[in-house]
Amino acid sequence: MQAVALREPLDRGLEQFQVPRGQVFVIPSRCKDCQFCIDFCPADVLTRSEELNAKGYHFAIVAEGKEESCVNCRFCMLVCPEFAIYSDEIREVAR
């Protein structure tokens, strides 16, 4: 009797799926340097700026070299108590 495979390997057919991409936007004047967005970003997209906002806080910025690393999970939006950050999905244009 021949065994029937009920599952397919995970690496088969992955080309049909696309990792979502996002772009992060920070509103520096709202940021109070809690660093929740930096600490909890699963893709380590964010870092603390050297600059200060008008309130005297260092605000979050996109880390150098991580401009295209956001997967648009929007977790930064959920953890920010000041509503100082958001992300938008970047849709790829079909060629």
N, CA and C atoms as a LAMMPS dump frame, in Angstrom:
ITEM: TIMESTEP
0
ITEM: NUMBER OF ATOMS
285
ITEM: BOX BOUNDS ff ff ff
-5.0000000000000000e+02 5.0000000000000000e+02
-5.0000000000000000e+02 5.0000000000000000e+02
-5.0000000000000000e+02 5.0000000000000000e+02
ITEM: ATOMS id mol type element x y z
1 1 1 N 0.836 -1.172 0
2 1 2 C 0 0 0
3 1 3 C 0.891 1.25 0
4 2 1 N 0.572 2.185 -0.859
5 2 2 C 1.377 3.392 -1.018
6 2 3 C 0.867 4.49 -0.073
7 3 1 N 1.813 5.177 0.591
8 3 2 C 1.454 6.252 1.505
9 3 3 C 1.063 7.496 0.707
10 4 1 N 0.035 8.152 1.149
11 4 2 C -0.432 9.371 0.499
12 4 3 C -0.017 10.565 1.365
13 5 1 N 0.672 11.496 0.737
14 5 2 C 1.1 12.687 1.465
15 5 3 C -0.078 13.637 1.62
16 6 1 N -0.403 13.958 2.85
17 6 2 C -1.519 14.858 3.112
18 6 3 C -1.078 16.313 3.194
19 7 1 N 0.221 16.51 3.343
20 7 2 C 0.742 17.865 3.465
21 7 3 C 1.77 18.129 2.381
22 8 1 N 1.873 19.389 2.013
23 8 2 C 2.903 19.794 1.067
24 8 3 C 4.018 20.484 1.839
25 9 1 N 5.248 20.372 1.374
26 9 2 C 6.342 21.09 2.042
27 9 3 C 6.086 22.59 2.045
28 10 1 N 6.546 23.257 3.11
29 10 2 C 6.303 24.689 3.255
30 10 3 C 6.98 25.526 2.186
31 11 1 N 8.086 25.053 1.642
32 11 2 C 8.806 25.853 0.658
33 11 3 C 8.209 25.762 -0.741
34 12 1 N 7.229 24.93 -0.944
35 12 2 C 6.591 24.805 -2.247
36 12 3 C 5.461 25.815 -2.368
37 13 1 N 5.503 26.617 -3.393
38 13 2 C 4.438 27.572 -3.661
39 13 3 C 4.585 28.902 -2.943
40 14 1 N 5.706 29.125 -2.291
41 14 2 C 5.887 30.385 -1.561
42 14 3 C 5.983 31.591 -2.489
43 15 1 N 6.362 31.378 -3.724
44 15 2 C 6.495 32.509 -4.649
45 15 3 C 5.168 33.2 -4.923
46 16 1 N 4.064 32.539 -4.629
47 16 2 C 2.763 33.165 -4.844
48 16 3 C 2.398 34.15 -3.735
49 17 1 N 3.134 34.108 -2.629
50 17 2 C 2.872 35.014 -1.522
51 17 3 C 3.9 36.135 -1.507
52 18 1 N 3.455 37.3 -1.124
53 18 2 C 4.335 38.457 -1.081
54 18 3 C 4.323 39.022 0.333
55 19 1 N 5.504 39.311 0.855
56 19 2 C 5.616 39.917 2.179
57 19 3 C 5.104 41.345 2.078
58 20 1 N 4.171 41.733 2.956
59 20 2 C 3.661 43.101 2.888
60 20 3 C 4.762 44.106 3.199
61 21 1 N 4.669 45.271 2.597
62 21 2 C 5.626 46.345 2.84
63 21 3 C 4.868 47.56 3.333
64 22 1 N 5.507 48.293 4.209
65 22 2 C 4.885 49.492 4.736
66 22 3 C 5.864 50.635 4.804
67 23 1 N 5.329 51.804 5.04
68 23 2 C 6.149 52.984 5.248
69 23 3 C 5.703 53.604 6.565
70 24 1 N 6.676 53.878 7.421
71 24 2 C 6.4 54.415 8.753
72 24 3 C 6.472 55.939 8.727
73 25 1 N 5.52 56.556 9.392
74 25 2 C 5.482 58.009 9.533
75 25 3 C 5.433 58.347 11.017
76 26 1 N 6.311 59.256 11.441
77 26 2 C 6.357 59.689 12.841
78 26 3 C 5.985 61.166 12.889
79 27 1 N 5.183 61.527 13.868
80 27 2 C 4.838 62.923 14.11
81 27 3 C 5.696 63.361 15.306
82 28 1 N 6.861 63.95 15.035
83 28 2 C 7.823 64.249 16.103
84 28 3 C 7.251 65.086 17.246
85 29 1 N 6.371 66.026 16.95
86 29 2 C 5.85 66.901 17.999
87 29 3 C 4.974 66.159 19.011
88 30 1 N 4.449 65.009 18.652
89 30 2 C 3.612 64.226 19.565
90 30 3 C 4.414 63.232 20.403
91 31 1 N 5.594 62.855 19.945
92 31 2 C 6.383 61.798 20.578
93 31 3 C 6.893 62.246 21.945
94 32 1 N 6.801 61.341 22.938
95 32 2 C 7.298 61.619 24.291
96 32 3 C 8.407 60.649 24.695
97 33 1 N 9.075 60.037 23.711
98 33 2 C 10.264 59.211 23.942
99 33 3 C 10.015 58.001 24.844
100 34 1 N 8.839 57.408 24.766
101 34 2 C 8.583 56.208 25.57
102 34 3 C 9.313 54.994 25.003
103 35 1 N 9.634 55.041 23.728
104 35 2 C 10.371 54.01 23.002
105 35 3 C 9.621 52.678 22.861
106 36 1 N 8.316 52.678 23.099
107 36 2 C 7.541 51.453 22.908
108 36 3 C 7.619 50.982 21.457
109 37 1 N 7.49 51.918 20.524
110 37 2 C 7.523 51.548 19.105
111 37 3 C 8.886 50.961 18.734
112 38 1 N 9.948 51.493 19.301
113 38 2 C 11.299 51.005 19.017
114 38 3 C 11.493 49.616 19.612
115 39 1 N 11.09 49.461 20.864
116 39 2 C 11.297 48.194 21.569
117 39 3 C 10.472 47.042 21.007
118 40 1 N 9.273 47.34 20.521
119 40 2 C 8.372 46.273 20.115
120 40 3 C 8.268 46.056 18.609
121 41 1 N 8.991 46.813 17.809
122 41 2 C 8.952 46.621 16.36
123 41 3 C 9.584 45.275 16.01
124 42 1 N 8.834 44.367 15.391
125 42 2 C 9.389 43.048 15.085
126 42 3 C 10.472 43.069 14.009
127 43 1 N 10.533 44.125 13.212
128 43 2 C 11.534 44.22 12.149
129 43 3 C 12.665 45.18 12.499
130 44 1 N 12.692 45.692 13.722
131 44 2 C 13.722 46.645 14.174
132 44 3 C 13.896 47.809 13.196
133 45 1 N 12.785 48.358 12.764
134 45 2 C 12.801 49.443 11.782
135 45 3 C 13.129 50.791 12.419
136 46 1 N 12.783 50.957 13.675
137 46 2 C 12.868 52.267 14.315
138 46 3 C 14.062 52.396 15.255
139 47 1 N 14.488 53.631 15.433
140 47 2 C 15.543 53.957 16.381
141 47 3 C 15.242 55.33 16.97
142 48 1 N 15.996 55.707 17.967
143 48 2 C 15.821 56.996 18.644
144 48 3 C 16.639 58.061 17.927
145 49 1 N 16.033 59.207 17.672
146 49 2 C 16.74 60.288 16.987
147 49 3 C 17.691 60.998 17.941
148 50 1 N 18.647 61.68 17.367
149 50 2 C 19.552 62.514 18.156
150 50 3 C 18.934 63.885 18.404
151 51 1 N 17.996 64.259 17.564
152 51 2 C 17.332 65.565 17.671
153 51 3 C 16.281 65.547 18.778
154 52 1 N 15.916 66.724 19.225
155 52 2 C 14.857 66.89 20.212
156 52 3 C 13.662 67.577 19.569
157 53 1 N 12.461 67.193 20.011
158 53 2 C 11.276 67.911 19.538
159 53 3 C 11.063 69.149 20.408
160 54 1 N 10.015 69.898 20.182
161 54 2 C 9.768 71.148 20.912
162 54 3 C 9.568 70.922 22.408
163 55 1 N 9.161 69.701 22.787
164 55 2 C 8.946 69.384 24.199
165 55 3 C 10.218 68.886 24.886
166 56 1 N 11.293 68.715 24.105
167 56 2 C 12.559 68.27 24.676
168 56 3 C 12.756 66.773 24.682
169 57 1 N 11.983 66.038 23.892
170 57 2 C 12.092 64.586 23.823
171 57 3 C 12.793 64.157 22.539
172 58 1 N 13.541 63.073 22.628
173 58 2 C 14.06 62.423 21.435
174 58 3 C 12.894 61.636 20.838
175 59 1 N 12.69 61.743 19.562
176 59 2 C 11.571 61.058 18.912
177 59 3 C 12.08 59.888 18.078
178 60 1 N 11.188 58.999 17.747
179 60 2 C 11.534 57.828 16.937
180 60 3 C 11.722 58.237 15.48
181 61 1 N 12.637 57.563 14.829
182 61 2 C 12.857 57.735 13.393
183 61 3 C 13.113 56.369 12.784
184 62 1 N 13.01 56.279 11.481
185 62 2 C 13.342 55.044 10.778
186 62 3 C 14.864 54.917 10.771
187 63 1 N 15.354 53.765 11.198
188 63 2 C 16.797 53.531 11.276
189 63 3 C 17.414 53.529 9.888
190 64 1 N 18.644 53.999 9.813
191 64 2 C 19.36 54.045 8.546
192 64 3 C 19.497 52.627 7.989
193 65 1 N 19.157 52.474 6.727
194 65 2 C 19.227 51.17 6.073
195 65 3 C 17.99 50.306 6.262
196 66 1 N 17.026 50.783 7.038
197 66 2 C 15.809 50.007 7.305
198 66 3 C 14.581 50.598 6.625
199 67 1 N 14.803 51.49 5.668
200 67 2 C 13.7 52.195 5.019
201 67 3 C 12.71 51.253 4.341
202 68 1 N 13.163 50.105 3.896
203 68 2 C 12.286 49.168 3.199
204 68 3 C 12.027 47.903 4.002
205 69 1 N 12.26 47.942 5.31
206 69 2 C 12.121 46.751 6.15
207 69 3 C 10.767 46.622 6.835
208 70 1 N 9.965 47.675 6.835
209 70 2 C 8.663 47.638 7.508
210 70 3 C 7.743 46.63 6.812
211 71 1 N 7.112 45.771 7.612
212 71 2 C 6.176 44.783 7.07
213 71 3 C 4.72 45.194 7.319
214 72 1 N 4.534 46.448 7.704
215 72 2 C 3.207 47.027 7.904
216 72 3 C 2.347 46.231 8.89
217 73 1 N 2.971 45.78 9.958
218 73 2 C 2.21 45.064 10.987
219 73 3 C 1.367 46.026 11.814
220 74 1 N 1.75 47.293 11.79
221 74 2 C 1.055 48.375 12.486
222 74 3 C 1.104 48.248 14.004
223 75 1 N 2.027 47.447 14.484
224 75 2 C 2.147 47.293 15.93
225 75 3 C 2.59 48.592 16.581
226 76 1 N 3.417 49.366 15.876
227 76 2 C 3.856 50.664 16.41
228 76 3 C 2.662 51.554 16.712
229 77 1 N 1.65 51.5 15.874
230 77 2 C 0.445 52.302 16.07
231 77 3 C -0.317 51.859 17.32
232 78 1 N -0.32 50.565 17.555
233 78 2 C -1.064 50.018 18.69
234 78 3 C -0.415 50.344 20.03
235 79 1 N 0.912 50.382 20.07
236 79 2 C 1.593 50.582 21.355
237 79 3 C 1.887 52.04 21.67
238 80 1 N 1.74 52.936 20.712
239 80 2 C 2.069 54.344 20.942
240 80 3 C 0.956 55.033 21.747
241 81 1 N 1.254 55.462 22.983
242 81 2 C 0.218 56.104 23.794
243 81 3 C -0.119 57.526 23.336
244 82 1 N 0.722 58.105 22.496
245 82 2 C 0.526 59.488 22.063
246 82 3 C 0.03 59.605 20.623
247 83 1 N -0.23 58.481 19.949
248 83 2 C -0.673 58.483 18.551
249 83 3 C 0.306 59.255 17.672
250 84 1 N 1.598 59.04 17.925
251 84 2 C 2.647 59.792 17.234
252 84 3 C 3.226 59.05 16.041
253 85 1 N 2.734 57.874 15.749
254 85 2 C 3.319 57.069 14.683
255 85 3 C 2.227 56.281 13.969
256 86 1 N 2.42 56.102 12.68
257 86 2 C 1.51 55.266 11.904
258 86 3 C 2.246 54.725 10.693
259 87 1 N 1.653 53.732 10.064
260 87 2 C 2.258 53.175 8.852
261 87 3 C 1.181 52.977 7.8
262 88 1 N 1.603 53.058 6.563
263 88 2 C 0.729 52.814 5.419
264 88 3 C 1.33 51.704 4.582
265 89 1 N 0.458 50.904 3.999
266 89 2 C 0.924 49.819 3.13
267 89 3 C 1.427 50.395 1.815
268 90 1 N 2.529 49.845 1.359
269 90 2 C 3.067 50.187 0.045
270 90 3 C 2.64 49.071 -0.894
271 91 1 N 1.832 49.402 -1.84
272 91 2 C 1.356 48.391 -2.792
273 91 3 C 2.282 48.363 -4.001
274 92 1 N 2.691 47.177 -4.349
275 92 2 C 3.55 46.992 -5.523
276 92 3 C 2.688 47.068 -6.772
277 93 1 N 3.177 47.747 -7.765
278 93 2 C 2.461 47.86 -9.027
279 93 3 C 2.776 46.616 -9.864
280 94 1 N 1.737 45.939 -10.31
281 94 2 C 1.916 44.741 -11.147
282 94 3 C 2.536 45.139 -12.477
283 95 1 N 3.52 44.384 -12.878
284 95 2 C 4.2 44.692 -14.143
285 95 3 C 3.766 43.782 -15.238
